[in-house]
Amino acid sequence: MSDTDSTSQSDTLRTPIVAVLGHVDHGKTSLLDKIRGSAVSEGEAGAITQHIGATAVPLDTVSQMAGALVKPDDFDLPGLLFIDTPGHHSFSTLRSRGGALADIAILVVDVNDGFQPQTEEAIDILKRTGTPFIVAANKVDTTPGWNPQQGEPIQKSLEKQSKRAKSKLDESLYQLIGELSDKGFSSDFYWRVQNFQKNIGVVPVSALTGEGIPDLLGVLMGLSQRYMKDEMAIDVAGPGYGTVLEVKEERGFGATLDVVLYDGTIHAGDTIVVGGANEPIVTEVRALLQPRPNAEIRTEKRFDKVDEVRAAAGVKIAAPDLEDAMAGAPVRVVGDRDVDEVIREVEAELADIEVTTEEEG
Ligand code: GDP
């Protein structure tokens, strides 16, 4: 890994993996873009790291972006890793050891549009997988009479709004809280929530103006630190465990795997077992690849080779015989274990993965 990649250098605690879900056009992509963009505009080189299929935002950057909402001394989790492909289709096919790959989710809901079919589907999936989530009540800037406050925490922005705009927004937010209640979730404005295990925090945001983004990051970080620390404690140096995001043909490498590693370490040269269409594939890692920063899309050298990758991270794996590998399938480093044992584990995990026919959300 590059030395700027402080999010995956923790010895004992890994980065929580964050997924973004919600109805089409409610702003999932814009929200991810805004988080990436604001991290970059905070200025520091290496403030965020673009992984394969994911974006890592280290704690220091989260803290710079969230201001008073996140004091680095209060945290020992190394940051947040956002899966770049939003939508509940990818969410529900991405599993880890039978659970959801994402540790935590952002459910994006357009404040004006409220609950829509794919919002309902996303909620059902979050419920089924027991994934903790927060609600990003997006597009607050479209409230009639809104006075935009670029990148400000939502409370600060609210202070600058007219009574009328505030009450319009409140109306939409309370409707949203009502809709969540109809689905069996007790929720409230995030700043009123005492126990995030009992109540869903609603964070008013705008992916366009960045209002509320500091709050969103603060709440994600706080929630992970408070309730997920045990799950984040991993044997970082142990054999790597990951999930295939995508199987992709790359010039010069043949079929490659875009993987999110959620446990342990993977090295170039490691023997791995990957879930395949017919049977588990046993192969050897030829190269571990990360996107080359600022690479031109069309140039040949889009990737940098790295010797090892530690969880949590996104990485591209080049290896022979990956043509039959499947999105959603497990990837495991064999390490000093018996390869047949690892094959059996991969088979068991594959049998557990449900086939999903849901539409991309
Ligand atoms: P997705 O389908 O959920 O990924 O939604 P997109 O991110 O593609 O957003 C759908 C449309 O809504 C685009 O035209 C965005 O520019 C717009 N949009 C997203 N977030 C906001 C927001 O906070 N405010 C406003 N005014 N428009 C937004």
Residues whose N, C-alpha, C, O or C-beta is under 5 A from the ligand:
A	BS01	GDP	H23 V24 D25 H26 G27 K28 T29 S30 L31 N138 K139 V140 D141 T142 V205 S206 A207 L208
